[in-house]
Amino acid sequence: MTFFFLLPEFLKVRSQADFFTVCRTPELACEVTLQPIRRFPWLDAAIIFSDILVVPQALGLEVWVFNFPFVLRNLSISLSSS
């Protein structure tokens, strides 16, 4: 079972920009990456904010982000033996 919570600082950023805008905007991605470090000074590392869903989006797939879960639309996979 996974437990998580969203920092109020993150929710503020997200209220001003959609998820993929945060992923693709260096200043916003940096801000949300550093928020846990600012809130919890005993942390000594940060995980760079991004998401695996930027990859299918970059490949031209339509990706919609709702609160949860993530939904992929127009997904077709071609497997060939050649």
C-alpha positions, 0 to 999 in steps of 0.5 A: 500500500502506498501513502502519499500527501500533497504539499500545500505549496505543490497544490498552489503551483498546480492551481496555476498550471496544469501537470504537463506545464509544470513538467515542461517549464524548468522554473516550475519543475525546479520549484516543485522539486525543491519544495520538500527540501524547504519543508523538511530540512533534514532531507539531503536529496531531491528527486527531479520533478518529471513524469514518465507520461511525458514520454508517450506525450512526446511520441504523439500520444494524447495523454490526459491527466485527471486526479488519478488514474492517468488515462492514455487515449488513442494508444495503438501498438504494432508488433511485427516480427520483422 
